[in-house]
Structures are given as structure tokens and as C-alpha cells.
């Protein structure tokens, strides 16, 4: 028999002995599920946990079309999924459209179809809420609050400041281990939502160095033999902090205590735009850009490199350059305060 993918003559079997292609999958019988499963086996080992969750959520929205041959799927079927199966969120619909585009590109590469329907899909829905960032006055308040260990949530304030001055995603900072923290050389190695963001180098600025050093020493003296495997920032039993619990029990109470958000903000998702844990990351990006940090360095530090930004000139740049660029942020902050 002739392989439908590599076109070589091979013995009859489910999988081609030359290229490994599943012989039972042909342009006529290849369902969206078969294409997705094959694509997923190649794609998932290269991406972070959160990106996998996003893809899985998007894939579940396409459930009505899972077992339909890709040759039988038309643009109206896909548009119906976006219009009626994804709620009102523009973000959710965009993620589904991205997945559709990736599946079609994969199917084209495998010669299972000759066209991509995703460019014809239209996204309508509720626009995302505007982002709110910390003001310079609020950051100054956080610094003074964090420096007083008598304040009930001084550790929470230290975490917020560390998020603001590193650009880490909230869940990324809680996954950091002691071994990811290189205090002597002044940098973290962490992150993991995307391939570009996995194990990226992030400078430890002097403004947060004491916080990081205190967390480091706390873990060290708890278990001197295995301290490097412990979380940098621990919960009450020495494990990783749960972001949802921390947000509800520490972050929002601190924001209310300091007057940063209204006291009556209870339902966080339905309230008017206000500060959230993710505001720290947006604050970092805004401050770094305002301070004149090179755009490519901001993208690299935040782990947001994609195909539009993969300029090889920057991928191999050394840590000293990143540290010098990010120092501009702290210099500007000192001038403001």
C-alpha cells in the first residue's frame, strides 16, 4: 500500500513504517478529533501548563464538531461555535479561533485539507474590561507598609511588590523554588505558561532583594538538607501557595485595608474594573516601557516572545544586558519618589 502522507510504498499496517503516519486517517475520514489528537501529541510537550488548559478549554467548545470529518466542516459550523458556544467573552472566542487556525494549519501540513477556514471567522462579544494598574503613590504606600513587620499583611505587600518589580505572573511566583533563586548573581530562573516564558531569566532588583533574601533564609533554616526543593514563598505548612486562596484571603483584604479598592467589592468578577493580582504584571510592563527599557527586553523578561518577536539578535543576549535595561525601571522609580 502507499502511505497517504509520505507517499512511500509500505506494508499494510495501521502506522506507516517510514513516517509513522496513522494509515487509517485519510483526507476523507480525518475527523477534527483525529487531527486534534495528532496535533496535541506533537504540540503539548512544548508548552506550559496554563497554555494547555487554554487549549483544552477551547477544544471543549468545539465538541459538537469533534467527530465530523474536516472535509465536511464548513465556515457556518465554526461560526456557530463562536457565536453560541463560547459565551459573550471576546477572549474566550479568540482562543477558540486560535485553536481552529492551528488545527487547520496542521491539517494542511499533513495534506488532510487544502484550505484554512479560520480567517473567515468573525468575533463578536463583550470587550474585555480595561486593565487597572498601581499608581506610583500606591506603590509607595505598599513599600512603607511592607517595611513594617508589625503590619498584619506585610508579607502580602512584599509579594505584591515582588510581582510589580519582576513582571512574573501571580501563579509563576508561587511555583518558584529556592533553587530558582540566585541571590548572589541577582536573578530568578522561572516561569512556565508559554515555551518562551519557561525558565526565563528575571533580574532581582535591589528594591525587592531584601524580601527575596528573607524568604530564601526562612526556607533554608527550616530544612538545611533539602531547602533547595522548597518553595521560595511558602504557605503555612511549607508548601506552595494557592493563588485563588491567596487572592481571596490576602490580596483583596490588603487592597481594601489600604483603600486601593472599595470596601464593598465582594464579587470580584462583576465589580467595576479594579486592581487584581494580575495588575502587578501590567504595572511592571507599563513602568518598564515608561522608563525606556528596550521593548525586546521587556518581552523577553515577561516571557511573551511569539513568532512576531523572535528576532535572533535578542534570543542569545546575556543576562548583564537584561539587568542593565531593567535597572532603568528602578532609577525612574527613585526619581518619582
DODO-156269 format. One record per residue (C-alpha): x, y, z; residue number from 1. Coordinates in steps of 0.5 Angstrom, whole numbers, plus 500, padded with zeros to 3 digits. Layout:
N
REC;X;Y;Z;NUM
...
This chain:
337
REC;500;500;500;1
REC;502;507;499;2
REC;502;512;505;3
REC;497;518;505;4
REC;503;522;508;5
REC;510;521;505;6
REC;507;517;499;7
REC;512;511;500;8
REC;510;504;499;9
REC;510;501;505;10
REC;507;494;508;11
REC;500;494;510;12
REC;499;497;517;13
REC;496;502;522;14
REC;502;506;522;15
REC;507;508;516;16
REC;514;504;518;17
REC;517;510;514;18
REC;514;516;517;19
REC;510;514;523;20
REC;503;517;520;21
REC;497;513;522;22
REC;494;510;516;23
REC;487;510;518;24
REC;487;517;518;25
REC;486;520;511;26
REC;483;526;508;27
REC;476;523;507;28
REC;476;520;514;29
REC;480;525;518;30
REC;476;528;524;31
REC;477;534;528;32
REC;478;530;534;33
REC;484;526;530;34
REC;487;532;527;35
REC;487;535;534;36
REC;490;529;538;37
REC;495;528;533;38
REC;497;536;533;39
REC;496;535;541;40
REC;502;530;542;41
REC;507;534;538;42
REC;505;541;541;43
REC;503;539;548;44
REC;510;537;551;45
REC;513;544;548;46
REC;508;549;552;47
REC;507;551;559;48
REC;501;548;564;49
REC;497;554;563;50
REC;497;554;556;51
REC;495;547;556;52
REC;489;549;560;53
REC;487;554;555;54
REC;488;550;549;55
REC;483;544;553;56
REC;478;550;555;57
REC;478;552;547;58
REC;478;545;545;59
REC;472;543;549;60
REC;468;549;546;61
REC;469;545;539;62
REC;465;539;542;63
REC;460;539;537;64
REC;465;538;531;65
REC;469;533;534;66
REC;467;527;530;67
REC;466;531;524;68
REC;471;530;518;69
REC;475;536;517;70
REC;473;536;510;71
REC;465;536;512;72
REC;466;542;517;73
REC;464;549;514;74
REC;465;556;516;75
REC;458;557;519;76
REC;459;551;523;77
REC;465;554;526;78
REC;462;561;527;79
REC;456;558;530;80
REC;461;555;536;81
REC;464;562;537;82
REC;457;566;537;83
REC;453;561;541;84
REC;458;556;545;85
REC;463;561;548;86
REC;459;566;552;87
REC;460;573;551;88
REC;467;574;552;89
REC;472;576;547;90
REC;478;573;550;91
REC;475;566;550;92
REC;472;567;543;93
REC;479;569;541;94
REC;483;563;544;95
REC;478;558;540;96
REC;479;562;534;97
REC;487;561;535;98
REC;486;553;536;99
REC;482;553;530;100
REC;487;556;526;101
REC;493;552;529;102
REC;489;545;527;103
REC;488;548;520;104
REC;495;549;519;105
REC;497;542;522;106
REC;492;539;517;107
REC;494;543;511;108
REC;501;541;513;109
REC;499;533;514;110
REC;495;534;507;111
REC;489;533;510;112
REC;486;539;507;113
REC;488;545;503;114
REC;484;551;506;115
REC;484;554;513;116
REC;477;557;515;117
REC;480;561;521;118
REC;481;568;517;119
REC;473;568;515;120
REC;471;567;522;121
REC;468;574;526;122
REC;469;575;533;123
REC;463;579;537;124
REC;462;580;544;125
REC;464;583;550;126
REC;470;587;550;127
REC;475;585;556;128
REC;475;590;562;129
REC;480;596;562;130
REC;486;594;566;131
REC;488;598;572;132
REC;495;599;575;133
REC;498;601;581;134
REC;500;608;581;135
REC;506;611;584;136
REC;503;613;590;137
REC;500;606;591;138
REC;507;603;590;139
REC;510;608;595;140
REC;505;606;600;141
REC;506;599;599;142
REC;513;600;600;143
REC;512;603;607;144
REC;507;598;609;145
REC;512;592;607;146
REC;518;595;611;147
REC;514;595;618;148
REC;513;588;620;149
REC;508;590;625;150
REC;503;591;620;151
REC;499;584;619;152
REC;499;583;612;153
REC;507;586;611;154
REC;508;579;607;155
REC;503;580;603;156
REC;505;587;601;157
REC;512;584;600;158
REC;509;579;595;159
REC;505;585;591;160
REC;512;589;591;161
REC;516;583;588;162
REC;511;582;583;163
REC;511;589;581;164
REC;518;589;580;165
REC;519;583;577;166
REC;513;582;572;167
REC;512;575;574;168
REC;505;572;573;169
REC;502;571;580;170
REC;502;564;579;171
REC;509;563;577;172
REC;512;567;583;173
REC;508;562;588;174
REC;512;556;584;175
REC;519;559;585;176
REC;523;554;588;177
REC;529;556;593;178
REC;534;553;587;179
REC;531;558;582;180
REC;533;564;586;181
REC;540;566;585;182
REC;541;572;590;183
REC;549;573;589;184
REC;548;574;582;185
REC;542;578;583;186
REC;537;574;578;187
REC;531;569;578;188
REC;530;563;573;189
REC;523;561;573;190
REC;516;562;569;191
REC;512;557;565;192
REC;506;559;562;193
REC;509;559;555;194
REC;515;556;551;195
REC;518;563;551;196
REC;517;564;558;197
REC;519;558;561;198
REC;525;558;565;199
REC;527;565;563;200
REC;532;570;567;201
REC;529;575;571;202
REC;533;580;575;203
REC;532;581;582;204
REC;532;589;583;205
REC;535;592;590;206
REC;528;595;592;207
REC;526;587;593;208
REC;532;584;594;209
REC;531;584;602;210
REC;524;581;601;211
REC;527;575;597;212
REC;533;574;602;213
REC;529;574;608;214
REC;524;568;604;215
REC;531;565;602;216
REC;534;564;609;217
REC;527;562;612;218
REC;527;556;608;219
REC;534;555;609;220
REC;533;554;616;221
REC;527;550;616;222
REC;531;545;612;223
REC;538;546;611;224
REC;539;539;608;225
REC;533;540;602;226
REC;532;547;602;227
REC;533;548;595;228
REC;527;544;593;229
REC;522;548;598;230
REC;518;554;595;231
REC;521;561;596;232
REC;515;563;598;233
REC;511;558;603;234
REC;504;557;606;235
REC;503;556;613;236
REC;505;548;612;237
REC;511;550;608;238
REC;508;548;601;239
REC;506;552;595;240
REC;501;558;596;241
REC;495;557;592;242
REC;493;563;588;243
REC;486;563;589;244
REC;486;563;596;245
REC;492;568;597;246
REC;488;573;593;247
REC;481;572;597;248
REC;485;572;604;249
REC;491;576;603;250
REC;491;580;597;251
REC;484;583;597;252
REC;484;584;604;253
REC;490;588;604;254
REC;488;592;598;255
REC;481;594;602;256
REC;486;596;608;257
REC;490;601;604;258
REC;484;604;601;259
REC;486;602;594;260
REC;479;598;592;261
REC;472;600;595;262
REC;471;596;602;263
REC;464;594;599;264
REC;468;590;593;265
REC;466;583;594;266
REC;464;580;588;267
REC;471;581;584;268
REC;469;579;577;269
REC;463;583;577;270
REC;465;589;580;271
REC;468;595;576;272
REC;475;595;574;273
REC;480;595;580;274
REC;486;592;582;275
REC;487;585;582;276
REC;494;580;583;277
REC;495;581;575;278
REC;495;588;576;279
REC;502;588;578;280
REC;504;585;572;281
REC;501;590;568;282
REC;504;595;572;283
REC;511;592;571;284
REC;510;593;564;285
REC;508;600;564;286
REC;513;602;568;287
REC;519;599;564;288
REC;516;602;558;289
REC;516;609;561;290
REC;523;608;564;291
REC;525;607;557;292
REC;527;599;558;293
REC;528;596;551;294
REC;522;593;548;295
REC;525;587;546;296
REC;528;586;553;297
REC;521;587;556;298
REC;518;582;552;299
REC;524;577;554;300
REC;523;579;561;301
REC;516;578;561;302
REC;516;571;557;303
REC;512;574;552;304
REC;516;572;546;305
REC;512;569;540;306
REC;513;569;532;307
REC;512;577;532;308
REC;518;578;536;309
REC;523;572;535;310
REC;529;576;533;311
REC;535;572;534;312
REC;539;578;536;313
REC;536;578;543;314
REC;535;571;544;315
REC;542;570;546;316
REC;544;576;549;317
REC;547;576;556;318
REC;544;577;563;319
REC;548;583;564;320
REC;544;587;559;321
REC;538;585;562;322
REC;540;587;568;323
REC;542;594;566;324
REC;536;595;562;325
REC;531;593;568;326
REC;536;598;572;327
REC;533;604;569;328
REC;526;602;572;329
REC;529;603;579;330
REC;532;609;577;331
REC;526;612;575;332
REC;522;610;581;333
REC;527;613;585;334
REC;526;620;581;335
REC;519;619;582;336
REC;519;618;590;337
